[in-house]
Amino acid sequence: MKRRQAMAVQRTAICLALCLFLAPVLWLIMTAYEPSRAIQSTPPALWFRPTLSNFAAIAANFNLPRLVLSSFMLSAGSTLLSLLFGIPCGYALARTRSRSAVFIAYALLAIRGVPTVVTLIPFYLFMQKLGLLGTWWAVILMNATLSTAFVTWMMFSAFRAVPVEIEAAAVIDGCTAFGAFRRAALPLVQTSVIAAALLCMMFAWNDFLNPAFLTRAETRPLSVALLTAFGGNTTSGWGDLGAMAHLSTLPIVAVALLLNRYLVSGLTRGAH
């Protein structure tokens, strides 16, 4: 009886938490398809006929293909660079015999928690001197710098769960050290690699502050266009904001749903 009551309380708490987290998402979807008059009506209209007028407005006022391309390039570029440096760094840290390896790994994780505003001004001046200010590369390098530390920490935990004997056997069979890493160790942590890539992509796709300061009008992504959709002179406010936010969340939500099982297993691999 007590177990049933505990299960009932647990399910009720889960349902309440889902309602709490899904309410803003449902409101966003309703706003995207709700007519402007219904959005601004008092009292609020609970029932309305869905319309695509908000999407038509942002299609007329914004260059959506360019915004989507910018978001994709920034996300893909920063993700690839983070994996390129983070995977070998995590592997090297996991295979070191130093007792300070765990401390170094968590110190790198702490770097990801540094507020972006702390590093934004120095990085802005650095990109300005390199002549990269206003380009995709400025944001890609900024995001990759922060995300590489996170990827290193994830790969450190994943590679530590892989027995060293597997690589030793590969070396005995004729593999080089790099070959043992690529053919024996790396395939065993592919779920962690996918999880790290997905999280890096989410970080970059949702990033607002870095693109707002480091890009110009031709290279700005969807996240920065959201501000224009709400406060610009060419739009009407909430309806355009809802439609723009709806479009900007669809790709990353679709990717997260498709790779959900890799995300869960990758995050829990090597946990201790």
C-alpha positions, 0 to 999 in steps of 0.5 A: 500500500505504501509503495502504491502511494509513493508511486502515485506521489511520484507520478503526480510530481512528474506530471506537475513538473511536465506541466511547468516545463511544457507550459511555455512551449505550448504558449510559444506554439499558440502564439506562433499560430495565433492572429495578432488581434487574438494575442492582444485581446483582453481578456485573452482568447483561449480559442482561435482559428490558427493562421500562418500570417505570422510566418508570412510576416517574418518571411517577408521581413527577414531573409530566413534562408540566410539566418538558418544558414548562419545558425547551421554554420556557427553550430556545425563549425564550433561542434566540429572544432570542439570534437577535433580538440576535445576527443584527443585531449580527453583520451590523453587525460584518461590514459595519464597515470597522474593523480591530478588527472581528475582534478584537471578534468573537473577544472576544465569543466569549470571553464565551461561555467565561466560567464560569457560576458567575462571573456567577450570583451577580450575575445572581441578585441582579439578577433578585431586584431585578427580581422575576423570580427563580423565573420562566422569564424569569430563566433565559431572560435569563441564557442569552440574555446568554451565547448572544447573544455566540456568535450574534454571532460566528457571524453575523459569520463568515457575513455576511463571506462574503456579497459586499457587491455583492449588497446594493448591487445590491438597494439599486439595485433600490429596497431600503432598507438593512434591505430589502437585509439582509432580502431579500438577505443574510439568506437567504444565511446561513440555514444559519448561522442554523439552526446557531446556533439549534440550538446555542443550544437545546442550550446552554439545554436542557442547562443545569443550574446556572442553572435550579437557582438561578434557578427554583422547583419550578413552573418547573424543567426536566428537567435539574434534575429529573435530580438529584431522580431520582437523589437524591430520596426518592421514587425508587430511584436508577439506574433512575429516573435512566436513564429521566429522562436518556433522556427528556430527551435524546430531543428534542434528539437528534431535532432535531439529527439532523433538522437535522444538514446545516444544522449542518455547513454552518452551522458551516463557512460563512465559515470562514477 
